[in-house]
Amino acid sequence: MVKRLLMNLPNSLTLARIFLAPLVVVILLTTQIRHWEFWGVTVFLGAALTDLLDGYFARRRQQITTLGRLLDPIADKLLISSALISLVQLGLAPAWMVAIIIGREFAVSGLRSIAAAEGFTIEASPLGKGKMAAQVAAVVSLILGRVHGAWVLQIANALLWAVFIFALVSMIQYFREFWSKIDSSIKYRESRRLRILERRRLIMAELRELRRLRKLDRLKRSSRESSIPPVGSVQDPR
């Protein structure tokens, strides 16, 4: 099992991103480490880089798997959420903004789960992909801003607001696409149900008509048989 997993490089990179998320938290919250900001940025960027590499290698090697599709968004959300929550703990990011950003991730994941159960998929929007890049830039800027001065923090706050706006707009897009597809799915199921009911009604009507015709046929045959005299019987010559 492990050998088969290692042979699949994209899935290995996705798993590496999941395992690096706790390490990012440990480094960010252990500010006593010398040059902690350098190590925090390095490990975080290394983990974020696997997000680009796993998709690239999956397409190039034609190793797009169901496991990879399931783990990739989980790994992204785990990495970004861990980093943002750590920055809230350090007082570098407002808790309300981070709560909305992370809540948006859970909401979109819920919509995708419902969509999968209904038999359709919700593709990632261009704004969603841009949001990931903005999130990485915002986290890096916030980490460096704690050490390198107010002007870096100003850039980091501007990037965080960009992430916030990206999150809200892309969430609205996801909800609109979800509602459009779920509405079409419900209408299709309802029309299919009505077609099935109509077909059953016609079949039942045909069966009733067939039974009626068979009953008439039996009555006609029994009537003909009763009107034929028995063989050898004497009829009145008159």
N, C-alpha and C positions, 0 to 999 in steps of 0.2 A: 504493500500500500504506500509506504513512504517513498520507495523507489519510483513508483508510478507517479506520485505527486511531484517529486523533484524533476522528473522528465518533462513535466508541464510547467515551463518557466513562467507563463503569465499567472497561474494560480499560486506559484511559489512567491512571486513578487507581491501579490495581493495579501497572502498570509503574513509576509514580512511586514507589510504596512500595519496590519492588525497588531502584531507583536511589538512594533515600535511605538505604538500609541502610549502604552503605560510608561515606557522609558522616557518619552517626551514629558509626561507629567512629572515624573521623578526629578528630571533635570531642571525643569522650570520652577518647581517648588523648593528645590534645594539651592537657594541663592548663595549659600556659603561656599559652594564649589568655585574655585578660581576660574575666571573667564566663563562663568556659567551661561552667559548670553551667547557666547560663541558656540558652545556645545549644544545649547538649546536650539539655536538657529540651524546648526549643521545637521543634527539628528532630525529635526522637523522637515527641513528641505529634502533630506535623503528619503524620508518616508513619503513626502509629497511627490518626489520624482518617480517613485514606483507606480504612482497612479498613471503617469504618462507612459511608462515603459510596459506595464502589463497589457494595456490596450494595444500598443504598437506591436508587441511580439505576438499577441493573440491573433491580430489580423494578418501579420506577415507569415506566421507559422500555421495559420488556419487551426488554431487551438481554442476557438471560442466554445466554451462549455457552459452547461447549466450552472455548475458550481461557481464558475467564475462570474457569471452574471448575477448570481445571488450574493456572493461575497464582496464584489467590488464596491457597490454603494454602501454596504455595511462598513467596510474598511474606511471609506472616505468620511462618512459621518462620525465614526469613532475617533479618527485622527483629529478632525477639525473641532469636534465637540470637546475632546479632552484638552486640546490646546486653549480653546476659548475659556473653558471653565477654570483652567489654571491661571489664565490672565485676569479673570475676575477675582480670584483669590489673592493675586498680587496687587489688585487695585488699579490695573491698567486698562480694564474694559468695563463698561457699565453693565450691571447684572441684567437689567430689563431688556437691553438690546440683545445680549447673548441668549437670554431665555426665548425671545421671539425667533431668533435665527435658528436655534436648536429645535424649537417647537415646530417651525416650518419643515425641518427635515423629517420629524416624526409624522407630520401631517401628509407629506408627499409619499413617505414610505407606506402609510396606511392606504392612501389612494391607489398606489401601485399594487398592493396586496389584494384590494377589492377588485381592481381591474383584472388581475391574473385569475382570480376566482371566477370572474364573469367571462373569461376567455379572450380578453384583448390586452394589449400592452400600451403603456404611456411612454413614449420616447422622451429622452432628455432634450430639453429645449436649449437653444443657443444661449439664452440668458442664464440657465442653470450651469452650463459649462463655464461661462464667464464668471459666474459667482464663485466657482471653485478657485479660479486663478486670483480673484480679488481677495478671497479668504486667506489664501497662502500669503499674499503680499501684506495684508493687514496684520496677520499674526507675526510675521517677521519684523515688520515695522514697530509693532507694539513691544516686542522683546528688546529690540535695539534702542527704542525710545527711552526705556528705563535707565539706560546707561549713557546715551549719547546726546541727551539734551531735549529741550522743549520743541525745537523745530521738527525733530524726527517724530515726536508724539503728535504734533499737529498733522503731519502727513499720515500717520497711522490712524488718527481719528477720522480723517477724511476718507481713507480707504475703508474703515469700518462702517461708516455711513453708506459708502457705495455698496458694501456687502449687504447691509440692511435693506437698501432699496432694491438691489438685485433679488434678494430673498423674497420680498413682498411681491414684486412684479412677476417673478417666475412662478410663485405659488399661485397667483391669480391665473396665469396661463395654464398651469397644471389642472386647476379646478375647472376651468372652462373646457379644456380638452376631455377631462374625465367626465364632466356632465354631458358633453356632446355624445361621447361614445356610450356611456351608460344609458342615456336616453334612447339612442338608436338601438342598443341591445334590448332594452325593455320593450320598445315598439316592435322589434323583430320577433321576440318571444311571444308577445301578445297576438300578433298577426298569425304566427305559426300555430299557436294554440287554437285560434278561431278557425284556421283552415282545417286543423285536425278534427275539431268538433263538427264542422260542416261536413267533412268527409265521412265521419262516423254516422252523422244523421242521414246522409244519403245512402250509406251502406245498410243501415237499419231499415230505411224505407224500402230499399230494393229487396231485402230479406222478407219483410212483411208482404210485399207484393208477390214475391216468389211463393211464399207459403199459401197466400190466397189463391194463386193460380193452381198450385198443386191440389188444394182442397177442392176447387171447382172441377179439376180434372178427375179426381177420385169420385166425386158425386156423379159426374157424367158417365163414367165407366160403370159405376154401380147401378145407375138408372138403366143403361143399355142392357146390362146383364140380367136385371130383373124383368125386362120386357121380352126377352127371348124365351120361348117355351122349352121345357126339358125335352131331351131327345127321347122319342118313342111315345110321347104323349098323344092322345087321341083328341083331335079338335072337332068341334061341332060343325057339321057340314053346312048348317044354315049360316 
